[in-house]
Amino acid sequence: LKFLGRSSLLVSASENGQLKIWDVSTGLLHAELDSSTDYINSIWAFEENDSAFVTAGYDHKIRFWDANQQAVKDSMDLGAPIEDIVVIVELDLLAVACKSEISFWQLSDPSAAPV
């Protein structure tokens, strides 16, 4: 579970790859997003942005989302199950735990090779 920025929207993930965005101020479902066919085990939301978030899981993919558009903006396939992700905004880095290793990717250009 992660709140989107400072909004009342909360993102939840399930074992079947489905994401749900809830509005906790009303208790209502805001959106349902099909993300993957496998377990999503990490969600990262940006504190300064009420619509951007990142997901990762056992389908080998990291997805960069726009909640307003309810769509994936970008994605990357690491070729192995991803255990966890952490965004370090101040350093423009995405830390990824995958294959018993931690790698760092430049957040502004995630398609580039790890740094």
C-alpha positions, -999 to 999 in steps of 0.1 A, spaced: 0 0 0 12 35 -8 -4 69 -8 0 89 -40 18 120 -29 -1 140 -4 -35 130 -19 -62 108 -4 -55 82 -31 -41 48 -19 -26 22 -43 -29 -15 -34 -15 -45 -53 -25 -81 -54 -10 -115 -61 -27 -116 -95 -11 -84 -108 -40 -62 -104 -37 -27 -89 -65 -8 -73 -65 29 -64 -88 38 -35 -100 72 -24 -97 69 13 -117 102 18 -148 85 3 -139 48 8 -147 43 -29 -126 25 -56 -111 52 -78 -96 29 -105 -86 -7 -113 -54 -12 -134 -42 -45 -149 -5 -45 -143 9 -79 -148 1 -116 -146 21 -122 -115 26 -110 -80 34 -73 -75 55 -70 -44 67 -34 -45 50 0 -50 68 33 -47 50 66 -48 65 100 -52 59 123 -23 58 155 -44 36 140 -72 0 130 -66 -2 108 -97 32 91 -103 41 57 -89 63 27 -97 55 -10 -94 77 -41 -96 72 -78 -91 78 -114 -101 69 -108 -138 104 -92 -141 91 -58 -149 93 -23 -134 64 -1 -145 62 37 -142 26 48 -138 5 79 -142 -26 75 -120 -44 104 -137 -42 87 -171 -45 52 -155 -17 40 -177 19 29 -178 42 57 -189 73 35 -192 85 0 -183 117 -21 -181 122 -58 -181 151 -70 -159 147 -107 -170 143 -120 -134 119 -116 -105 122 -83 -87 120 -84 -49 119 -47 -41 125 -12 -54 133 21 -37 134 55 -53 160 80 -41 147 112 -57 175 134 -44 201 113 -62 179 105 -93 182 68 -86 160 37 -86 175 10 -64 164 -25 -75 167 -58 -56 168 -86 -82 187 -119 -85 202 -115 -50 218 -83 -61 210 -46 -58 215 -24 -88 210 13 -93 193 29 -123 191 65 -133 155 75 -126 155 101 -153 166 75 -179 156 40 -167 161 24 -201 199 32 -198 223 6 -183 226 5 -145 250 30 -129 
